[in-house]
Amino acid sequence: MSLDETQVNNIAQLARIEINPADIRQYTRDLSNILSMVDQLQKIGAENIQPLSNPLEQTQRLRPDQVTESNQREKFLQNAPLIEDGLFLVPKVIE
């Protein structure tokens, strides 16, 4: 897919990004190259390929689930400006 300078300016306006007019040709070329690469990737038939958790087919080493730090709740609560029943009080952020 190829973009023209008008489309790149429109994309920049929608994204609220100011583009220097001297750089618009380079941005047009770069974005067109990116979209061409995406088109190539979409043509690859990967519907029957199982996803990998690791490209080297290795299993993840798991560490034992053990407590490694001491409980410092009281120490942290001492630094809080407001607490109630052992919990931090914060301003309401959702109306």
VEXKE-232195 format. One record per atom (N, C-alpha, C): residue number from 1; x, y, z; atom name. Coordinates in Angstrom, 1 decimal. Layout:
N
+-----+--------+--------+--------+------+
:  nr :     xx :     yy :     zz : atom :
+-----+--------+--------+--------+------+
: NUM :      X :      Y :      Z :   CA :
...
+-----+--------+--------+--------+------+
***
This chain:
95
+-----+--------+--------+--------+------+
:  nr :     xx :     yy :     zz : atom :
+-----+--------+--------+--------+------+
:   1 :    0.8 :   -1.2 :    0.0 :    N :
:   1 :    0.0 :    0.0 :    0.0 :   CA :
:   1 :    0.9 :    1.2 :    0.0 :    C :
:   2 :    0.6 :    2.2 :   -0.8 :    N :
:   2 :    1.3 :    3.4 :   -1.0 :   CA :
:   2 :    0.5 :    4.6 :   -0.5 :    C :
:   3 :    1.1 :    5.4 :    0.3 :    N :
:   3 :    0.5 :    6.7 :    0.7 :   CA :
:   3 :    1.0 :    7.9 :   -0.1 :    C :
:   4 :    0.2 :    8.9 :   -0.1 :    N :
:   4 :    0.7 :   10.2 :   -0.7 :   CA :
:   4 :    0.8 :   11.2 :    0.4 :    C :
:   5 :    1.3 :   12.3 :    0.1 :    N :
:   5 :    1.6 :   13.4 :    1.1 :   CA :
:   5 :    0.4 :   13.9 :    1.8 :    C :
:   6 :   -0.7 :   13.9 :    1.0 :    N :
:   6 :   -2.0 :   14.4 :    1.6 :   CA :
:   6 :   -2.5 :   13.4 :    2.7 :    C :
:   7 :   -2.4 :   12.1 :    2.4 :    N :
:   7 :   -2.8 :   11.1 :    3.4 :   CA :
:   7 :   -1.9 :   11.2 :    4.7 :    C :
:   8 :   -0.6 :   11.4 :    4.5 :    N :
:   8 :    0.3 :   11.5 :    5.6 :   CA :
:   8 :    0.0 :   12.7 :    6.5 :    C :
:   9 :   -0.3 :   13.8 :    5.8 :    N :
:   9 :   -0.7 :   15.0 :    6.5 :   CA :
:   9 :   -2.0 :   14.8 :    7.3 :    C :
:  10 :   -2.9 :   14.1 :    6.7 :    N :
:  10 :   -4.2 :   13.8 :    7.4 :   CA :
:  10 :   -4.0 :   12.9 :    8.6 :    C :
:  11 :   -3.1 :   11.9 :    8.4 :    N :
:  11 :   -2.8 :   11.0 :    9.6 :   CA :
:  11 :   -2.1 :   11.8 :   10.7 :    C :
:  12 :   -1.2 :   12.7 :   10.3 :    N :
:  12 :   -0.6 :   13.5 :   11.3 :   CA :
:  12 :   -1.6 :   14.4 :   12.1 :    C :
:  13 :   -2.5 :   15.0 :   11.3 :    N :
:  13 :   -3.5 :   15.8 :   12.0 :   CA :
:  13 :   -4.4 :   15.0 :   12.9 :    C :
:  14 :   -4.8 :   13.8 :   12.5 :    N :
:  14 :   -5.6 :   12.9 :   13.4 :   CA :
:  14 :   -4.9 :   12.5 :   14.6 :    C :
:  15 :   -3.6 :   12.3 :   14.5 :    N :
:  15 :   -2.7 :   11.9 :   15.6 :   CA :
:  15 :   -2.2 :   13.1 :   16.4 :    C :
:  16 :   -2.6 :   14.3 :   16.0 :    N :
:  16 :   -2.2 :   15.6 :   16.6 :   CA :
:  16 :   -0.7 :   15.7 :   16.7 :    C :
:  17 :    0.0 :   15.3 :   15.6 :    N :
:  17 :    1.4 :   15.4 :   15.5 :   CA :
:  17 :    1.8 :   16.4 :   14.4 :    C :
:  18 :    2.7 :   17.3 :   14.8 :    N :
:  18 :    3.1 :   18.3 :   13.9 :   CA :
:  18 :    4.3 :   17.8 :   13.1 :    C :
:  19 :    4.2 :   17.8 :   11.7 :    N :
:  19 :    5.3 :   17.4 :   10.9 :   CA :
:  19 :    5.8 :   18.6 :   10.1 :    C :
:  20 :    7.1 :   18.7 :   10.2 :    N :
:  20 :    7.8 :   19.7 :    9.4 :   CA :
:  20 :    7.6 :   19.5 :    7.9 :    C :
:  21 :    7.1 :   20.5 :    7.2 :    N :
:  21 :    6.9 :   20.3 :    5.7 :   CA :
:  21 :    8.1 :   19.8 :    5.0 :    C :
:  22 :    9.3 :   20.1 :    5.4 :    N :
:  22 :   10.5 :   19.6 :    4.7 :   CA :
:  22 :   10.7 :   18.1 :    4.9 :    C :
:  23 :   10.0 :   17.5 :    5.9 :    N :
:  23 :   10.2 :   16.1 :    6.2 :   CA :
:  23 :    9.1 :   15.2 :    5.7 :    C :
:  24 :    8.1 :   15.8 :    5.1 :    N :
:  24 :    6.9 :   15.1 :    4.7 :   CA :
:  24 :    7.2 :   14.0 :    3.7 :    C :
:  25 :    8.1 :   14.2 :    2.7 :    N :
:  25 :    8.4 :   13.2 :    1.8 :   CA :
:  25 :    9.1 :   12.0 :    2.4 :    C :
:  26 :    9.9 :   12.2 :    3.4 :    N :
:  26 :   10.6 :   11.1 :    4.1 :   CA :
:  26 :    9.5 :   10.3 :    4.9 :    C :
:  27 :    8.6 :   11.0 :    5.6 :    N :
:  27 :    7.6 :   10.3 :    6.3 :   CA :
:  27 :    6.7 :    9.5 :    5.4 :    C :
:  28 :    6.4 :   10.1 :    4.2 :    N :
:  28 :    5.5 :    9.4 :    3.2 :   CA :
:  28 :    6.2 :    8.1 :    2.8 :    C :
:  29 :    7.5 :    8.2 :    2.5 :    N :
:  29 :    8.2 :    7.0 :    2.0 :   CA :
:  29 :    8.3 :    6.0 :    3.1 :    C :
:  30 :    8.6 :    6.4 :    4.4 :    N :
:  30 :    8.8 :    5.5 :    5.5 :   CA :
:  30 :    7.5 :    4.8 :    5.8 :    C :
:  31 :    6.4 :    5.5 :    5.9 :    N :
:  31 :    5.1 :    4.9 :    6.2 :   CA :
:  31 :    4.6 :    4.0 :    5.1 :    C :
:  32 :    4.9 :    4.3 :    3.8 :    N :
:  32 :    4.6 :    3.4 :    2.7 :   CA :
:  32 :    5.4 :    2.1 :    2.8 :    C :
:  33 :    6.6 :    2.2 :    3.2 :    N :
:  33 :    7.5 :    1.0 :    3.3 :   CA :
:  33 :    6.9 :    0.1 :    4.5 :    C :
:  34 :    6.5 :    0.7 :    5.6 :    N :
:  34 :    6.0 :    0.0 :    6.7 :   CA :
:  34 :    4.7 :   -0.7 :    6.3 :    C :
:  35 :    3.8 :    0.0 :    5.6 :    N :
:  35 :    2.6 :   -0.7 :    5.2 :   CA :
:  35 :    2.8 :   -1.8 :    4.1 :    C :
:  36 :    3.8 :   -1.6 :    3.3 :    N :
:  36 :    4.2 :   -2.7 :    2.4 :   CA :
:  36 :    4.7 :   -3.9 :    3.1 :    C :
:  37 :    5.4 :   -3.7 :    4.1 :    N :
:  37 :    5.9 :   -4.9 :    4.9 :   CA :
:  37 :    4.7 :   -5.6 :    5.6 :    C :
:  38 :    3.8 :   -4.8 :    6.1 :    N :
:  38 :    2.6 :   -5.4 :    6.8 :   CA :
:  38 :    1.8 :   -6.2 :    5.8 :    C :
:  39 :    1.7 :   -5.7 :    4.5 :    N :
:  39 :    1.0 :   -6.4 :    3.5 :   CA :
:  39 :    1.7 :   -7.8 :    3.2 :    C :
:  40 :    3.0 :   -7.8 :    3.2 :    N :
:  40 :    3.8 :   -9.0 :    2.9 :   CA :
:  40 :    3.5 :  -10.0 :    4.1 :    C :
:  41 :    3.5 :   -9.5 :    5.3 :    N :
:  41 :    3.3 :  -10.4 :    6.5 :   CA :
:  41 :    1.9 :  -11.0 :    6.4 :    C :
:  42 :    0.9 :  -10.2 :    6.0 :    N :
:  42 :   -0.5 :  -10.7 :    5.9 :   CA :
:  42 :   -0.6 :  -11.8 :    4.9 :    C :
:  43 :    0.2 :  -11.8 :    3.9 :    N :
:  43 :    0.1 :  -12.8 :    2.8 :   CA :
:  43 :    0.6 :  -14.2 :    3.3 :    C :
:  44 :    1.4 :  -14.2 :    4.3 :    N :
:  44 :    1.9 :  -15.5 :    4.8 :   CA :
:  44 :    0.8 :  -16.3 :    5.4 :    C :
:  45 :    0.7 :  -17.6 :    5.0 :    N :
:  45 :   -0.4 :  -18.4 :    5.5 :   CA :
:  45 :    0.0 :  -19.0 :    6.8 :    C :
:  46 :   -0.4 :  -18.4 :    7.9 :    N :
:  46 :    0.0 :  -18.9 :    9.3 :   CA :
:  46 :   -1.2 :  -19.4 :   10.1 :    C :
:  47 :   -2.3 :  -19.7 :    9.4 :    N :
:  47 :   -3.5 :  -20.1 :   10.1 :   CA :
:  47 :   -3.3 :  -21.5 :   10.9 :    C :
:  48 :   -2.6 :  -22.4 :   10.3 :    N :
:  48 :   -2.4 :  -23.7 :   10.9 :   CA :
:  48 :   -1.2 :  -23.9 :   11.7 :    C :
:  49 :   -0.5 :  -22.8 :   12.1 :    N :
:  49 :    0.7 :  -22.9 :   12.8 :   CA :
:  49 :    0.4 :  -22.6 :   14.3 :    C :
:  50 :    0.8 :  -23.5 :   15.2 :    N :
:  50 :    0.6 :  -23.4 :   16.6 :   CA :
:  50 :    1.5 :  -22.3 :   17.2 :    C :
:  51 :    1.0 :  -21.4 :   18.0 :    N :
:  51 :    1.9 :  -20.4 :   18.6 :   CA :
:  51 :    2.9 :  -21.1 :   19.6 :    C :
:  52 :    4.1 :  -20.5 :   19.7 :    N :
:  52 :    5.1 :  -21.0 :   20.6 :   CA :
:  52 :    5.2 :  -20.1 :   21.8 :    C :
:  53 :    5.5 :  -20.7 :   22.9 :    N :
:  53 :    5.8 :  -19.9 :   24.1 :   CA :
:  53 :    7.2 :  -19.4 :   24.1 :    C :
:  54 :    8.1 :  -20.1 :   23.3 :    N :
:  54 :    9.5 :  -19.8 :   23.2 :   CA :
:  54 :   10.0 :  -20.2 :   21.8 :    C :
:  55 :   10.6 :  -19.4 :   21.0 :    N :
:  55 :   11.0 :  -19.8 :   19.7 :   CA :
:  55 :   12.1 :  -20.9 :   19.7 :    C :
:  56 :   12.7 :  -21.2 :   20.8 :    N :
:  56 :   13.7 :  -22.3 :   20.8 :   CA :
:  56 :   13.1 :  -23.6 :   21.4 :    C :
:  57 :   11.8 :  -23.7 :   21.5 :    N :
:  57 :   11.1 :  -24.9 :   22.0 :   CA :
:  57 :   11.6 :  -25.3 :   23.4 :    C :
:  58 :   11.9 :  -24.4 :   24.2 :    N :
:  58 :   12.4 :  -24.7 :   25.6 :   CA :
:  58 :   11.3 :  -24.5 :   26.5 :    C :
:  59 :   11.3 :  -25.2 :   27.7 :    N :
:  59 :   10.4 :  -24.9 :   28.7 :   CA :
:  59 :   10.9 :  -23.9 :   29.7 :    C :
:  60 :    9.9 :  -23.2 :   30.3 :    N :
:  60 :   10.3 :  -22.1 :   31.2 :   CA :
:  60 :   10.7 :  -22.7 :   32.5 :    C :
:  61 :   11.9 :  -22.3 :   33.0 :    N :
:  61 :   12.3 :  -22.8 :   34.4 :   CA :
:  61 :   11.5 :  -22.0 :   35.4 :    C :
:  62 :   10.9 :  -22.7 :   36.3 :    N :
:  62 :   10.1 :  -22.0 :   37.3 :   CA :
:  62 :   10.8 :  -22.0 :   38.7 :    C :
:  63 :   10.7 :  -20.9 :   39.4 :    N :
:  63 :   11.3 :  -20.9 :   40.7 :   CA :
:  63 :   10.3 :  -21.3 :   41.7 :    C :
:  64 :   10.7 :  -21.8 :   42.9 :    N :
:  64 :    9.8 :  -22.1 :   43.9 :   CA :
:  64 :    9.0 :  -20.9 :   44.4 :    C :
:  65 :    7.7 :  -21.1 :   44.7 :    N :
:  65 :    6.9 :  -20.0 :   45.1 :   CA :
:  65 :    7.0 :  -19.9 :   46.6 :    C :
:  66 :    8.0 :  -19.1 :   47.0 :    N :
:  66 :    8.4 :  -18.8 :   48.4 :   CA :
:  66 :    8.4 :  -17.3 :   48.7 :    C :
:  67 :    8.1 :  -17.0 :   49.9 :    N :
:  67 :    8.2 :  -15.6 :   50.3 :   CA :
:  67 :    9.7 :  -15.2 :   50.5 :    C :
:  68 :   10.1 :  -14.1 :   49.8 :    N :
:  68 :   11.5 :  -13.8 :   49.9 :   CA :
:  68 :   11.7 :  -12.4 :   50.6 :    C :
:  69 :   10.6 :  -11.7 :   50.9 :    N :
:  69 :   10.7 :  -10.5 :   51.7 :   CA :
:  69 :    9.9 :  -10.5 :   52.9 :    C :
:  70 :   10.3 :   -9.8 :   53.9 :    N :
:  70 :    9.5 :   -9.7 :   55.1 :   CA :
:  70 :    8.4 :   -8.7 :   55.0 :    C :
:  71 :    7.3 :   -8.9 :   55.8 :    N :
:  71 :    6.2 :   -8.0 :   55.8 :   CA :
:  71 :    6.6 :   -6.6 :   56.3 :    C :
:  72 :    6.5 :   -5.6 :   55.5 :    N :
:  72 :    6.8 :   -4.3 :   56.0 :   CA :
:  72 :    5.6 :   -3.3 :   55.9 :    C :
:  73 :    4.4 :   -3.9 :   56.1 :    N :
:  73 :    3.2 :   -3.1 :   55.9 :   CA :
:  73 :    3.2 :   -1.9 :   56.9 :    C :
:  74 :    3.4 :   -2.1 :   58.1 :    N :
:  74 :    3.4 :   -1.0 :   59.1 :   CA :
:  74 :    4.4 :    0.1 :   58.7 :    C :
:  75 :    5.5 :   -0.3 :   58.3 :    N :
:  75 :    6.5 :    0.7 :   57.9 :   CA :
:  75 :    6.0 :    1.6 :   56.7 :    C :
:  76 :    5.4 :    0.9 :   55.7 :    N :
:  76 :    4.9 :    1.6 :   54.5 :   CA :
:  76 :    3.7 :    2.5 :   54.9 :    C :
:  77 :    2.9 :    2.0 :   55.8 :    N :
:  77 :    1.7 :    2.8 :   56.2 :   CA :
:  77 :    2.1 :    4.0 :   57.0 :    C :
:  78 :    3.2 :    4.0 :   57.6 :    N :
:  78 :    3.7 :    5.2 :   58.3 :   CA :
:  78 :    4.0 :    6.4 :   57.3 :    C :
:  79 :    4.3 :    6.1 :   56.1 :    N :
:  79 :    4.6 :    7.1 :   55.1 :   CA :
:  79 :    3.3 :    7.6 :   54.4 :    C :
:  80 :    2.2 :    7.0 :   54.6 :    N :
:  80 :    1.0 :    7.4 :   53.9 :   CA :
:  80 :    0.4 :    8.6 :   54.6 :    C :
:  81 :   -0.2 :    9.6 :   53.8 :    N :
:  81 :   -0.8 :   10.7 :   54.3 :   CA :
:  81 :   -2.1 :   10.4 :   55.0 :    C :
:  82 :   -2.9 :    9.4 :   54.5 :    N :
:  82 :   -4.1 :    9.0 :   55.1 :   CA :
:  82 :   -4.3 :    7.5 :   55.0 :    C :
:  83 :   -4.7 :    6.9 :   56.2 :    N :
:  83 :   -4.9 :    5.5 :   56.2 :   CA :
:  83 :   -6.2 :    5.2 :   57.0 :    C :
:  84 :   -6.8 :    4.1 :   56.7 :    N :
:  84 :   -8.0 :    3.7 :   57.5 :   CA :
:  84 :   -8.1 :    2.2 :   57.5 :    C :
:  85 :   -8.2 :    1.6 :   58.7 :    N :
:  85 :   -8.2 :    0.1 :   58.8 :   CA :
:  85 :   -7.1 :   -0.6 :   58.1 :    C :
:  86 :   -5.9 :    0.0 :   58.1 :    N :
:  86 :   -4.7 :   -0.6 :   57.5 :   CA :
:  86 :   -4.6 :   -0.5 :   56.0 :    C :
:  87 :   -5.5 :    0.4 :   55.5 :    N :
:  87 :   -5.5 :    0.6 :   54.0 :   CA :
:  87 :   -5.1 :    2.1 :   53.7 :    C :
:  88 :   -4.5 :    2.3 :   52.5 :    N :
:  88 :   -4.2 :    3.6 :   52.0 :   CA :
:  88 :   -5.5 :    4.3 :   51.6 :    C :
:  89 :   -5.7 :    5.5 :   51.9 :    N :
:  89 :   -6.8 :    6.3 :   51.5 :   CA :
:  89 :   -6.3 :    7.2 :   50.3 :    C :
:  90 :   -7.0 :    7.2 :   49.2 :    N :
:  90 :   -6.6 :    8.0 :   48.1 :   CA :
:  90 :   -7.9 :    8.8 :   47.6 :    C :
:  91 :   -7.6 :    9.9 :   46.9 :    N :
:  91 :   -8.8 :   10.6 :   46.3 :   CA :
:  91 :   -9.5 :    9.8 :   45.3 :    C :
:  92 :  -10.9 :   10.1 :   45.2 :    N :
:  92 :  -11.7 :    9.4 :   44.3 :   CA :
:  92 :  -11.3 :    9.8 :   42.9 :    C :
:  93 :  -11.1 :    8.9 :   41.9 :    N :
:  93 :  -10.7 :    9.3 :   40.6 :   CA :
:  93 :  -11.7 :    8.9 :   39.6 :    C :
:  94 :  -12.7 :    8.2 :   39.9 :    N :
:  94 :  -13.8 :    7.8 :   39.0 :   CA :
:  94 :  -15.1 :    8.4 :   39.5 :    C :
:  95 :  -15.8 :    9.1 :   38.6 :    N :
:  95 :  -17.0 :    9.8 :   39.0 :   CA :
:  95 :  -18.2 :    8.9 :   38.9 :    C :
+-----+--------+--------+--------+------+
***
